[in-house]
């Protein structure tokens, strides 16, 4: 039942990250749903357009990974793993968090 | 144009379910919007098609702090349809259970949420580092309330022993006797709490509230009574719709309630105290008098003292009920067979104020419709008025200080969202 509040927090983080990166438009957002988070991909996708409307992520593709690992220390959480930003004059680079 | 991937690795947090937007123009507050963006939870829809007997267990899940309130309003509404009259010791046990909830809920708010505001701490954890005894008093009271909930309800949170017609199991005389020392100690702590709370530094405020609460001819109302106000309202609960209305507004997910005609009103401890203080128990009345708490409290910051007085009342009332307890022969009154169709409406006094339930049952006991009107939603419009007045008085403050003052103003009314200590995102538009 807290999915909207969680997504608003993600939205704030997306705005911060895009501002820090030049500012830039966000092309892709990768979210990770913990096995014990009581969230589902459907819930997030349903609310996603409203949450990112008017932000640099409003046209972004959304990738969602749903974990089944109940022993993961973040199993109760929703994690913003990474974003792809489009910006002029930068060479592609890619890193990702360990979960 | 290139694409770069940024590892963010950020764990989302629920920072709270509320925000506040204030528009200030030429030094005047034009608009105040308290936004609650916890999404609709659809409990009224879940209930459709379920058996009448499931309502107390389903609705208890609406709140982890005040599940008893939801159970009580639902069972009273159902019993109205079924024609059941629960009296005597079963009625007293329900009141005893409600005392437990008032104690634990008020202790949580007074000590863990409200006190840090007055003493300049961000939360109770920080307060506990410097003043562990104060926080311990709060925890002891909460434990006493929880013990009552566990004994009568089967567990502290989301009790499972309440049913339409009574209980699944009633306690023995010995079980209730065992909890007496805990409650006697809690009563002393609650009295101490009144003195402590009355000594806190209170910002000036004087709000012209329309207080609304239940009133009962023989007792400080909890489970039953007429709906009354300090502006002459007096109606049976079944006529709630004739005097109150609620409607969606664009900026919040909660339906906003007003009196017919559009004026806001206030529920909760301040309303109950101001309307029913003559029916408080002797020690509650005496300690309120000792600390100079006037019969009509209009400064919302002083609501902390009122809640402390209600804790004294709840401990005293619980001990009275236990002293007079005579275990009933049956833990419940069986429903009629077959279950009739009909509409039942009931309101009880949740710690945060009047909680209204209405159900329509089909023949056989299936729920056709349910309506639940929670106190925080009813108070929301009035809280906005409080915030407006505080902002008007505090326009010289910077946004950070103003945010703190607005948070305190909202927390005065113990809204359901207050458990997020820093729940508030404040947007001030100054033009």
Interface residues (C-beta under 8 A of the other chain):
Chain A: X1 X2 X3 X4 X5 X6 X7 X8 X9 X10 X13 X17 X21 X24 X27 X74 X77 X78 X79 X80 X81 X82 X83 X84 X85 X86 X87 X88 X89 X90 X91 X92 X93 X94 X95 X96 X97
Chain B: X1 X2 X3 X4 X5 X6 X7 X8 X9 X10 X11 X12 X13 X14 X15 X16 X17 X37 X38 X39 X41
